[in-house]
């Protein structure tokens, strides 16, 4: 099964900087389906080295913003923002079987992602303002509720166990989290709580 085919059943997506393998394994045991390495502080060589901890788990490994390093990192795909490489440019680099994800912040961007054959999934948000994206205004729950797509999409932005029910009630079935797991004392327990919320809503 290709990474693109495996994406269909993914629900809980963790974005984080370089982390130890054991820490990532704990989050995945808790129910994380996708892990994205996003670390703007690392050089290319450091990013490739950090990727070693992200490979070989029972979760899809996505690299942030760098289609040119996907092969070297052994990633299953790449995620590109609105200011990064276009999906078609990313697809040309990563090939037909790897995943290309896209950030969206407004209905017109979601519509473009839905229509784009090079986009395998898209993120919808930020639902709430978040320090991981300083200066980007919240897109709000109304944006989440407006999305109609059979292509996989994930609500993102300031989501945690205390507010995840809001996006689920507004139609999301998949979420991306950062601090809800990275700042938790127990990443496995934090992931499990979010996974249980997703499954209960389904």
Secondary structure, 3 states (H helix, E strand, C coil): CCHHHHHHHCCEEEEECCCCHHHHHHHHHCCCCEEEECCCCCCHHHHHHHHHHHCCCCCEEEEECCHHHHHHHCCCEEEECCCCCCHHHHHHHHCCCCEEEEEECCHHHHHHHHHCCCCCEEEEECCCCCHHHCCCCCCHHHHHHHCCCCCCEEEECCCCCCCHHHHHHCCCCCEEECHHHHCCCCHHHHHHHHHHHHHHHC
